[in-house]
């Protein structure tokens, strides 16, 4: 108890140690504190942002680009695919002699830039001077050659020049070129500055065709990879890593059959050349589901080409509208049948020329007054008879029937550049127009819209939306087949059958014999329309067309061939028009899809009233 | 306070220090082997066990360090492997891409058509079908014949491609074009020859055979 006051050796030892300890401790603690403060200063406060800077130096952000999906034809042939390409670039300021290490040895060969120029010129297939010019200068960045294949890039890399770089990029390839070029379209998304001297950029989507309409599915989304690297550029294994995987784009399978597309394009191009037509177009459609097997134009852009005509970017079958002419008579006939105003055998007293409300309606051929059946009127494509039949419909009815068949409305097909066509309101029709619309003048529609009349008739009266996308295929191969849109009943099955009977008379009893296909029953209608040229106010050209379906007993395919403004007179083109081309394409389609031959003979419908003939 | 009784008092201290001092000489004249042995033994055993612990500790630390070193070496080298494998993967996918592209360009219909015609193939003009249930043949099957007028390929090969297939296709298309030109020249030469012989019928052969001739008056407008 009193020990505190006495001499305590242990205590004194303790004190001594304590004193030394205290000193050491103080120094140590002081040092530690200093370090701590410095640590807190650098790590915690970090006013100079050193840690961040260091981290940033180590961090690499890498965009993992999503691979754009492929566009396939109905048989899975690739029509568009993305590939990896490189731009070969140079840092001109670093150009100089360099040492090249041979593989498998430590010995280096001294290389001069001149030697490199020759080697590069050989690999890049450029002239020596071009390569030399690209290497000369003091720019930090200059492209030597754009868009080379990985194989070429690898060869360039093997040269070992430290100032030559490769810049990775993605390129879109179109292996079929002009075949279906305007359908597949062209991928072109440009990033450009908002203003000439602005750093802000905006994206401009110049894509057309499927590349544009299906962009959402094709594009996918880019991924991102953030990681730390060490001094030698290799990722630090235990460093931070954030990974957002890229989602590759989906493949889009079209209803287009590239072989039929090629064939149709060949036929149309040949015919357009022959007739010196401004353009020609062909449509091949499956009438049962509206699938488009081909949309062929006389001239088509090659999506992979650098230059092409603007007019070739979209399919003319839907971008060009024109007065259809006599093919519209099928719409009038179907409407008259559906309203119960006539039957295929109903007889009309067709005069040599028809005077109606002070308007004179004539035919393309001279004839005396005749007693014609509906089949006879349509088989020889008489305007007079068609007006007689059609004028039994009220003006409003005529308009409503045009609308019911979708004239003047977008078809809704997933392609760019579609035109709506033009059907004026019936209240605004002039005195002549009210009759001419019955035979396809005084209104404008695209070849695709016109073909929908025939599709409806051939599909037992149900109109379908044209189908161009067959399926969207996920990266794992799951196919999402796009269902056929629900059709719209326009005319009864009975009316469709009767109309088809009349269309068959056109091919077998009328003037379109060249449209026949050996072994199959064919039904269709010719059209030779007058048209107004661009910048013109008068009818100064022609559009000749043929739309038909086969086999008549159970229609499966529709082919429409149109030639716009041939540089010949209508009489020189005559009925030949595009019937032979129709026949060629239809035969090809029927053979390709192995459609069994028709077993029945074409229905014969009397063209004249009993006891009458051409002489009246 | 509870610790206080353990501490010797001042008196005790004096005693304790004294006997302690006195004990030392006491012990010296009695060098008992039995007494030393346990001391030495105890010291020996103590130091021995401590050494073991230290060795054990150091060893464990060394081992841990070695493991860590080994781990990080493997991780680093795996990282290099990864880089190498990625490069291999890329090379393979590039190769795959290039090969797929070759195939696709070879499949292009316009190239296929030219290749087929260069091999002397023609499209058969007729086709017949056989009904398997009745054995009935419809249509007249005929051997393929050389068409009277060859259908030219009118569609150019795809532009700007950088594949082998594309190059081949371009060469083929060029060959075809030259052949056509030569043929046209031949025809022309023949024509001029015929004209030179002043035959009036010669000009008929030059008339287009397939152009649209109005066989009938146009019946629709």
Interface residues (C-beta under 8 A of the other chain):
Chain A: X1 X2 X3 X6 X77 X78 X81 X83 X84 X147 X148 X149 X150 X151 X154 X173 X174 X175 X176 X177 X178 X179 X234 X235 X237 X238 X258 X259 X261 X262 X263 X265 X266 X269 X270 X273 X274 X275 X302 X304 X305 X306 X325 X326 X363 X364 X365 X380 X381 X382 X383 X510 X511 X518 X519 X526 X527 X528 X529 X530 X568 X570 X571 X572 X573 X574 X575 X576 X577 X591 X594 X596 X597 X599
Chain B: X4 X7 X9 X10 X13 X72 X75 X76 X78 X79 X80 X82 X83 X91 X94 X97 X98 X100 X101 X104 X105 X107 X108 X109 X110 X113 X126 X127 X129 X131 X138 X139 X151 X152 X153 X154 X155 X156 X157 X158 X159 X160 X161 X162 X210 X211 X212 X213 X214 X215 X216 X217 X218 X219 X220 X221
